[in-house]
């Protein structure tokens, strides 16, 4: 709903406080979980009305075609933030439901949600991710079934346009592992040709909170060659937002140890890397538990 684990922490705390204070009035006319989701939804809707929507680099401005100036970091709670993976808890145990859980937190999906009004976000998540009925969603939101169905249709249209499905599953586990190993090898060896062979023609590279981003294999590789590969790196695998990624450590000139450089998430398409989203905010590195230095 909120596009940020940090905002979600605030919403969770407010939800639990409201539930504690209102527990005496809970009459068990619905499941306890439904009652809690109703409170959480209303908390999130209030926060959405009071805070700017979280954005991605393309929302901020046009891509760069030169690497000399990357701009100053855009401060404040404005960027879409990654979410460390947790086990998806759904109503079923089958693989399809597990995949649905991963897709419901994928960066592209969450980014698309940020372009929806709050109520449409809530309806889409309640109906398609949490699998509540239209009547249950209407009761939670204090509206009609017809309004819920209309909001769902509009939300589905927007998300479909902005967040085409990734195809990690199409590669298979071994295919994904092979691609990721080649990616790590190319990055750590600073091998321009090897890395370029892994990127889609329309690949992009983003690095919030810096506003700069690059679009197209040519410009992404220009940035790697002229800026990224000027520094030694070490990459350790992680998962976030249901996507493969890495904790990235960099070695500054004259230093013996590697320090956190960012959290990188990959989006795959057609057996290639479609996007490299690098989150270089120290707060994000801390949230993922990255140590201050590596030998």
C-alpha positions in Angstrom: 0.0 0.0 0.0 2.7 2.5 1.1 5.7 1.6 -1.1 8.1 1.7 1.9 8.9 -0.7 4.7 9.7 2.3 6.8 6.2 3.7 6.3 4.8 0.2 6.8 6.5 0.0 10.2 4.6 3.2 11.2 1.3 1.9 9.9 1.7 -1.4 11.7 2.4 0.3 15.0 -0.6 2.5 14.6 -2.8 -0.4 13.6 -1.8 -2.5 16.6 -2.4 0.4 18.9 -5.8 1.1 17.4 -6.7 -2.6 17.7 -5.5 -2.8 21.3 -7.6 0.2 22.2 -10.7 -1.1 20.3 -10.4 -4.7 21.4 -13.2 -4.4 23.9 -15.6 -3.4 21.2 -14.7 -6.3 18.9 -18.0 -8.3 18.7 -16.7 -11.3 16.7 -19.1 -10.6 13.8 -16.2 -11.2 11.5 -12.9 -13.0 11.8 -10.3 -11.3 13.9 -8.0 -11.1 10.9 -10.6 -9.4 8.8 -11.2 -6.9 11.6 -7.4 -6.2 11.8 -7.2 -5.8 8.0 -10.0 -3.3 8.2 -8.1 -1.2 10.7 -4.8 -1.5 8.8 -6.5 -0.5 5.5 -8.0 2.7 7.1 -4.6 3.6 8.7 -2.9 3.2 5.3 -5.5 5.2 3.5 -5.1 8.0 6.0 -1.3 7.9 5.6 -1.6 8.0 1.8 -3.7 11.1 2.0 -1.1 12.8 4.2 2.2 11.8 2.5 3.6 12.1 -1.0 3.4 8.9 -3.1 6.6 6.9 -3.3 8.3 7.3 -6.7 10.8 5.5 -8.9 13.6 7.1 -10.9 11.6 7.4 -14.1 8.9 9.2 -12.2 11.4 11.8 -11.2 12.9 12.8 -14.5 14.4 11.7 -17.9 17.3 9.2 -18.1 20.9 10.6 -18.5 23.1 10.0 -21.4 26.4 11.1 -19.8 28.0 10.0 -16.5 29.9 13.1 -15.3 27.1 14.5 -13.2 24.7 12.3 -11.3 22.9 15.0 -9.3 22.5 15.4 -5.6 20.5 12.8 -3.6 16.8 13.6 -3.3 16.2 13.6 0.4 13.1 12.7 2.3 10.5 9.9 2.2 10.0 10.1 -1.5 11.5 6.9 -3.0 10.0 3.4 -3.4 12.1 1.3 -1.0 12.8 -2.5 -1.3 11.4 -5.0 1.2 13.5 -7.9 2.5 11.9 -11.2 1.6 9.8 -13.0 4.2 8.0 -16.3 3.8 4.6 -15.6 2.1 1.7 -16.7 4.3 -1.4 -17.3 2.2 -4.5 -19.3 2.3 -3.0 -22.2 0.3 0.3 -24.0 0.1 0.4 -24.6 -3.7 3.2 -23.1 -5.8 0.8 -20.8 -7.7 -0.2 -19.1 -4.5 3.5 -18.7 -3.5 4.2 -17.1 -6.8 1.2 -14.8 -6.4 2.6 -13.7 -3.1 6.0 -12.9 -4.6 4.4 -10.9 -7.4 2.3 -8.9 -5.0 5.5 -7.3 -3.5 7.5 -7.1 -6.7 9.0 -3.6 -7.2 7.2 -3.1 -10.5 3.9 -4.0 -9.0 4.3 -1.8 -5.9 5.5 1.0 -8.1 2.4 0.7 -10.3 0.3 0.8 -7.1 1.7 4.2 -6.3 0.0 5.6 -9.3 -3.4 4.6 -8.0 -5.7 6.5 -5.6 -5.6 5.0 -2.2 -9.0 3.3 -2.4 -8.0 1.6 -5.7 -4.8 0.3 -4.1 -6.8 -1.1 -1.2 -9.4 -2.7 -3.4 -6.8 -4.4 -5.6 -4.8 -5.8 -2.7 -7.9 -6.9 -0.7 -9.5 -8.6 -3.7 -6.6 -10.0 -5.7 -3.8 -10.6 -3.1 -5.7 -11.2 0.1 -8.6 -12.8 -1.7 -11.5 -11.1 0.1 -14.9 -11.1 -1.6 -16.3 -7.9 -3.1 -18.8 -7.7 -0.2 -16.0 -8.1 2.4 -13.9 -5.4 0.8 -16.9 -3.1 0.6 -17.6 -3.6 4.3 -14.0 -2.9 5.2 -13.9 0.3 3.1 -17.4 1.5 4.0 -18.6 1.5 0.5 -20.8 -0.5 -1.9 -20.0 -3.7 -3.8 -20.6 -1.8 -7.1 -18.0 0.7 -6.1 -15.5 -2.0 -5.2 -16.0 -3.7 -8.5 -15.6 -0.5 -10.4 -12.4 0.5 -8.5 -11.0 -3.0 -9.1 -11.5 -2.7 -12.9 -9.8 0.7 -13.0 -6.9 -0.5 -10.8 -6.4 -3.7 -12.9 -6.1 -1.6 -16.0 -3.5 0.8 -14.6 -1.4 -2.0 -13.1 -1.5 -4.1 -16.2 -0.2 -1.1 -18.3 2.5 -0.2 -15.8 3.7 -3.5 -14.4 4.0 -6.3 -17.0 4.7 -9.7 -15.3 8.3 -10.8 -14.9 9.3 -14.2 -16.2 11.6 -15.5 -13.5 9.7 -18.8 -13.4 10.2 -19.3 -17.2 14.0 -19.6 -16.8 13.6 -22.2 -14.1 15.7 -22.4 -10.9 18.9 -23.5 -12.7 18.6 -20.9 -15.4 18.1 -18.1 -12.9 21.1 -19.4 -10.8 23.3 -19.5 -13.9 22.4 -16.0 -14.9 23.0 -14.6 -11.4 26.4 -16.4 -11.2 27.4 -14.9 -14.5 26.2 -11.5 -13.3 28.3 -11.6 -10.1 31.3 -12.8 -12.0 31.1 -10.1 -14.6 30.5 -7.3 -12.0 33.3 -8.4 -9.7 35.8 -9.0 -12.5 34.7 -5.7 -14.1 34.1 -7.4 -17.4 32.2 -5.0 -19.6 31.6 -7.5 -22.5 30.3 -10.2 -20.2 28.0 -7.9 -18.3 26.6 -6.4 -21.5 25.8 -9.9 -22.8 23.4 -10.4 -19.9 21.4 -7.2 -20.4 18.3 -6.7 -22.5 18.5 -4.0 -25.2 16.2 -1.7 -23.2 17.8 -2.5 -19.8 17.8 0.3 -17.2 19.9 1.1 -14.2 18.5 3.2 -11.3 20.2 4.4 -8.0 17.9 6.2 -5.6 18.2 8.5 -3.7 20.4 9.8 -6.6 18.0 11.1 -9.3 20.2 9.9 -12.1 19.3 6.8 -14.1 20.2 5.2 -17.4 18.0 3.6 -20.0 19.2 1.2 -22.7 22.1 -1.3 -22.7 24.4 1.2 -24.3 24.0 3.9 -21.6 23.8 1.4 -18.8 27.2 -0.1 -19.8 28.6 3.3 -20.3 27.8 4.0 -16.7 29.3 0.7 -15.5 32.5 1.3 -17.5 33.0 5.0 -16.6 31.8 5.0 -13.0 30.9 1.6 -11.4 33.9 -0.3 -12.6 36.4 2.3 -11.3 35.9 0.6 -7.9 36.4 -3.0 -6.8 33.2 -4.7 -5.7 32.0 -7.8 -3.8 28.4 -9.1 -4.2 26.5 -11.3 -1.8 23.2 -12.8 -2.9 19.9 -11.8 -1.2 16.2 -11.7 -2.1 13.8 -8.7 -1.8 10.4 -8.0 -3.1 10.3 -11.6 -4.4 13.2 -10.8 -6.7 16.8 -11.9 -6.9 19.3 -9.4 -5.7 22.6 -8.7 -4.0 24.2 -6.8 -1.1 26.9 -4.9 -2.8 30.1 -3.8 -1.1 32.7 -1.4 -2.5 36.4 -0.8 -1.8 37.4 2.8 -1.8 40.8 3.8 -3.0 43.5 3.1 -0.3 41.1 1.1 1.9 41.7 -2.6 2.8 38.1 -3.5 3.6 34.9 -3.3 1.6 32.0 -1.2 2.9 28.2 -1.2 2.0 27.5 0.3 -1.4 23.9 -0.6 -1.8 21.2 -3.2 -2.3 20.7 -4.2 -5.9 17.6 -6.0 -7.2 17.2 -7.5 -10.7 14.2 -7.9 -12.9 14.4 -10.6 -15.6 12.8 -10.9 -18.9 13.4 -13.3 -21.8 16.4 -14.8 -20.1 18.1 -11.4 -19.8 18.3 -8.6 -17.1 15.6 -6.0 -17.8 16.4 -3.7 -14.9 19.1 -3.2 -12.2 17.7 -1.2 -9.3 20.4 -0.1 -7.0 19.3 1.4 -3.6 22.3 3.2 -2.2 20.6 4.8 0.8 22.5 3.8 4.0 19.2 3.2 5.8 18.3 0.6 3.2 21.6 -1.2 3.7 21.0 -1.2 7.5 17.5 -2.6 7.0 19.0 -5.5 5.1 21.5 -6.2 8.0 24.6 -5.4 5.9 27.7 -5.3 8.1 29.7 -2.0 8.2 32.6 -3.7 6.5 34.0 -6.9 5.0 37.5 -8.1 5.0 
